[in-house]
Amino acid sequence: MSDNTITITLPQLAKTIDHSLLHPTMTDAEILTGLKTARENNVATACVKPYAISLAKKELAGTDVLVCPVIGFPHGNSTVQIKVAEAIAAMEAGGAEIDMVLNIGKVLGNDWAYVTDEIRQINQAVMARGAILKVIFENEYLQEEHIIRLCQICTELQVAFVKTSTGYGFVKQGDGSYNYKGATVRHLKLMREMSGANVQIKAAGGIRTLDDLLHVMKLGVTRIGATATVAILQEARRRGIGEEPVKVEFRPMDDDGGVVGY
């Protein structure tokens, strides 16, 4: 039987969270509210669209909450040159961490030379300016062999993070509807196993509860993308998680998403 417990503090939980402000309909007023949430909860970063970097930088001044812009978001189809330029502009505007969507079609076409060169160029540009790169795979579209190869490439190139999803990779089903699982236990286990020890894992899409977060942390995830930041941290406080380390039990997710027992 697996051990569904973890020892954790509230500050550690908060610093696993990239508070996501990426929905296409968000107004500046809503982004400001989200930045206030990021600031008040002292999360790791506020993850923002490129045009909002300067706003985020201003609102988070005086805190250790970093600004994390996205590039090539959400479908990864820009040219390599545009992605590099976008990353440089994002860092010059105040971005400290960059979340980049790779070229999914090139991955599915097994054009590994293109994929490797894209990641290399962007990672070099990011690292040269003192920032770190998270490479978004969009696992929903991929087979396990693609995920394995991407983990190997990112390890070889010394990328800081590999990330499961954008949160917007909806897949058309046979009935014409679209749905989305986001991060799954199965894929997170695979990514942790196939990535080097110095490559961290970010889970995004579907991490909505404290139990979800605790479970993926137990799998070796060190960062999540979340919109449910307030609910997660409120539940942590309710369950006695505070400034001092405490051992807590969590309800596990099944391998393909969803919390067992719910």
C-alpha positions as CSV (number, residue, x, y, z in Angstrom):
1,M,0.0,0.0,0.0
2,S,1.3,3.4,-0.9
3,D,2.0,6.0,1.8
4,N,-0.4,8.9,1.2
5,T,1.3,11.3,3.6
6,I,3.7,14.1,3.3
7,T,5.5,16.5,5.7
8,I,5.0,20.1,4.7
9,T,4.7,23.7,5.7
10,L,2.4,26.4,4.5
11,P,5.3,28.5,3.0
12,Q,6.6,25.4,1.1
13,L,3.1,24.9,-0.3
14,A,2.8,28.5,-1.4
15,K,6.2,28.4,-3.1
16,T,5.2,25.5,-5.3
17,I,2.5,27.6,-6.9
18,D,2.7,29.6,-10.1
19,H,-0.6,31.6,-9.8
20,S,-2.0,31.5,-13.3
21,L,-3.5,34.6,-14.9
22,L,-3.7,33.4,-18.4
23,H,-7.3,33.0,-19.4
24,P,-7.9,34.9,-22.7
25,T,-10.9,36.8,-21.3
26,M,-9.1,38.3,-18.3
27,T,-9.4,42.0,-18.1
28,D,-6.7,44.2,-16.6
29,A,-8.9,44.6,-13.5
30,E,-9.1,40.9,-13.1
31,I,-5.3,40.6,-13.6
32,L,-4.8,43.2,-10.9
33,T,-7.0,41.1,-8.5
34,G,-5.0,38.0,-9.4
35,L,-1.7,39.8,-8.7
36,K,-3.0,40.9,-5.3
37,T,-3.8,37.2,-4.6
38,A,-0.2,36.2,-5.7
39,R,1.3,38.9,-3.5
40,E,-0.8,38.2,-0.4
41,N,-0.2,34.5,-0.6
42,N,3.5,34.8,-1.3
43,V,3.4,32.2,-4.1
44,A,6.4,31.4,-6.3
45,T,5.3,33.4,-9.4
46,A,2.5,35.1,-11.1
47,C,2.2,33.5,-14.5
48,V,1.1,36.2,-17.0
49,K,0.6,37.0,-20.6
50,P,3.4,39.0,-22.2
51,Y,1.5,42.3,-22.3
52,A,0.9,42.2,-18.6
53,I,4.6,41.8,-17.5
54,S,5.1,45.5,-16.7
55,L,1.9,45.6,-14.7
56,A,2.9,42.4,-12.8
57,K,6.4,43.8,-12.1
58,K,4.9,47.0,-10.6
59,E,2.3,45.2,-8.5
60,L,4.8,42.6,-7.1
61,A,7.6,45.1,-6.4
62,G,9.0,44.7,-2.9
63,T,8.0,41.0,-2.7
64,D,9.8,37.8,-3.6
65,V,7.0,36.7,-5.9
66,L,8.5,36.5,-9.4
67,V,7.0,37.3,-12.8
68,C,6.6,34.3,-15.1
69,P,5.6,35.3,-18.6
70,V,4.5,32.7,-21.2
71,I,5.8,32.6,-24.8
72,G,4.5,30.8,-27.9
73,F,1.3,30.4,-25.8
74,P,-0.9,28.4,-26.0
75,H,-0.2,26.4,-29.2
76,G,3.5,26.8,-29.7
77,N,3.3,27.6,-33.5
78,S,5.5,30.7,-33.7
79,T,8.9,30.4,-35.5
80,V,12.0,29.8,-33.4
81,Q,13.2,33.3,-34.1
82,I,9.9,34.8,-32.9
83,K,10.0,32.7,-29.7
84,V,13.5,33.7,-29.0
85,A,12.7,37.4,-29.6
86,E,9.5,37.1,-27.4
87,A,11.5,35.5,-24.6
88,I,14.2,38.2,-24.7
89,A,11.5,40.9,-24.7
90,A,9.7,39.2,-21.8
91,M,12.9,39.1,-19.7
92,E,13.8,42.7,-20.5
93,A,10.3,43.7,-19.3
94,G,10.9,41.9,-16.0
95,G,10.2,38.2,-16.5
96,A,12.4,36.0,-14.3
97,E,11.0,32.6,-15.4
98,I,9.7,31.8,-18.9
99,D,7.1,29.2,-19.7
100,M,7.4,28.2,-23.4
101,V,5.1,26.0,-25.5
102,L,7.2,23.9,-27.9
103,N,6.2,23.1,-31.5
104,I,3.7,20.3,-30.9
105,G,3.4,19.4,-34.6
106,K,7.1,19.0,-34.9
107,V,7.1,16.7,-31.9
108,L,4.3,14.6,-33.4
109,G,6.2,14.5,-36.7
110,N,9.3,13.2,-34.9
111,D,11.4,16.2,-36.2
112,W,13.7,15.9,-33.3
113,A,16.4,18.1,-34.8
114,Y,13.9,21.0,-35.1
115,V,12.6,20.4,-31.6
116,T,16.0,20.2,-30.1
117,D,17.2,23.3,-31.8
118,E,14.2,25.3,-30.8
119,I,14.6,24.4,-27.1
120,R,18.3,25.0,-27.3
121,Q,18.0,28.4,-28.7
122,I,15.4,29.6,-26.3
123,N,17.1,28.0,-23.3
124,Q,20.4,29.7,-24.2
125,A,18.7,33.1,-24.5
126,V,16.9,32.7,-21.2
127,M,19.9,31.4,-19.3
128,A,22.2,34.1,-20.7
129,R,19.9,36.7,-19.1
130,G,19.7,35.1,-15.7
131,A,16.2,33.6,-16.1
132,I,15.0,30.0,-16.2
133,L,13.0,28.1,-18.8
134,K,10.1,25.8,-18.4
135,V,9.3,23.8,-21.5
136,I,5.6,23.0,-21.9
137,F,5.0,19.6,-23.6
138,E,1.1,19.6,-23.9
139,N,0.9,15.9,-23.0
140,E,-2.7,15.7,-23.9
141,Y,-1.6,15.6,-27.6
142,L,1.3,13.2,-27.2
143,Q,2.1,9.6,-26.8
144,E,4.4,8.3,-24.1
145,E,7.3,7.9,-26.5
146,H,7.1,11.6,-27.3
147,I,7.2,12.5,-23.6
148,I,10.2,10.3,-23.0
149,R,12.2,11.8,-25.8
150,L,11.3,15.3,-24.8
151,C,12.5,14.6,-21.2
152,Q,15.7,13.3,-22.6
153,I,16.2,16.4,-24.8
154,C,15.5,18.8,-22.0
155,T,17.9,16.9,-19.7
156,E,20.6,17.1,-22.3
157,L,20.1,20.8,-22.8
158,Q,19.9,21.5,-19.0
159,V,16.5,23.0,-19.1
160,A,15.3,24.0,-15.6
161,F,11.7,22.6,-15.8
162,V,9.6,20.4,-17.9
163,K,5.9,21.1,-17.7
164,T,2.9,19.0,-18.5
165,S,0.4,21.3,-20.1
166,T,-0.8,24.8,-20.9
167,G,-4.2,24.3,-19.3
168,Y,-5.8,25.0,-22.7
169,G,-4.9,21.9,-24.8
170,F,-8.5,20.8,-25.3
171,V,-8.8,17.7,-27.5
172,K,-11.8,17.2,-29.8
173,Q,-13.7,14.0,-29.1
174,G,-15.6,11.7,-31.4
175,D,-18.9,13.4,-30.5
176,G,-17.5,16.8,-31.4
177,S,-17.1,18.0,-27.8
178,Y,-13.8,19.1,-26.4
179,N,-12.3,18.1,-23.0
180,Y,-9.1,18.2,-21.2
181,K,-7.4,16.2,-18.4
182,G,-4.3,18.3,-17.8
183,A,-1.7,16.9,-15.5
184,T,-2.1,13.2,-14.8
185,V,-0.3,11.0,-12.3
186,R,0.8,8.6,-15.0
187,H,2.5,11.3,-17.0
188,L,4.0,12.9,-14.0
189,K,5.6,9.6,-12.9
190,L,6.9,9.2,-16.4
191,M,8.4,12.7,-16.6
192,R,10.1,12.3,-13.2
193,E,11.5,9.0,-14.2
194,M,12.8,10.1,-17.6
195,S,14.1,13.5,-16.6
196,G,17.5,14.1,-15.1
197,A,17.8,14.8,-11.4
198,N,18.5,18.5,-12.1
199,V,15.4,19.0,-14.2
200,Q,12.3,19.9,-12.1
201,I,8.7,19.0,-13.0
202,K,5.8,21.5,-13.2
203,A,2.2,20.1,-13.3
204,A,-0.5,22.3,-14.8
205,G,-4.1,21.8,-15.6
206,G,-6.4,19.9,-13.2
207,I,-4.5,20.7,-9.9
208,R,-7.5,22.2,-8.1
209,T,-7.4,20.9,-4.5
210,L,-4.9,20.6,-1.7
211,D,-5.1,16.8,-2.1
212,D,-4.1,17.2,-5.7
213,L,-1.2,19.3,-4.8
214,L,0.1,17.1,-2.0
215,H,-0.1,14.0,-4.2
216,V,1.9,15.5,-7.1
217,M,4.4,16.9,-4.6
218,K,4.9,13.3,-3.3
219,L,5.6,12.3,-6.9
220,G,8.4,14.8,-7.1
221,V,6.6,17.8,-8.6
222,T,8.2,21.1,-7.4
223,R,5.9,23.6,-9.1
224,I,2.3,23.7,-10.2
225,G,0.2,26.1,-12.3
226,A,-3.0,26.9,-10.5
227,T,-6.0,29.2,-10.6
228,A,-7.3,27.7,-7.3
229,T,-4.5,29.1,-5.2
230,V,-6.8,30.7,-2.5
231,A,-8.9,27.6,-2.1
232,I,-5.8,25.3,-1.9
233,L,-4.1,27.4,0.8
234,Q,-7.3,28.0,2.8
235,E,-7.8,24.3,2.9
236,A,-4.2,23.8,4.0
237,R,-4.7,26.2,6.9
238,R,-8.0,24.5,7.8
239,R,-6.1,21.1,8.0
240,G,-3.5,22.5,10.4
241,I,-0.7,23.3,7.9
242,G,1.3,26.3,9.2
243,E,4.8,27.7,9.6
244,E,6.2,24.5,11.2
245,P,6.5,21.2,9.4
246,V,3.5,18.9,9.9
247,K,2.7,15.4,8.5
248,V,-0.6,15.4,6.6
249,E,-2.5,12.7,4.8
250,F,-3.9,13.3,1.3
251,R,-6.5,11.5,-0.9
252,P,-4.7,10.3,-4.0
253,M,-5.5,11.0,-7.6
254,D,-6.0,8.0,-9.9
255,D,-3.4,7.6,-12.7
256,D,-5.4,9.5,-15.3
257,G,-6.7,12.4,-13.2
258,G,-9.4,12.7,-10.5
259,V,-9.1,12.2,-6.8
260,V,-9.7,8.6,-5.6
261,G,-12.8,8.5,-3.4
262,Y,-14.6,11.5,-4.8
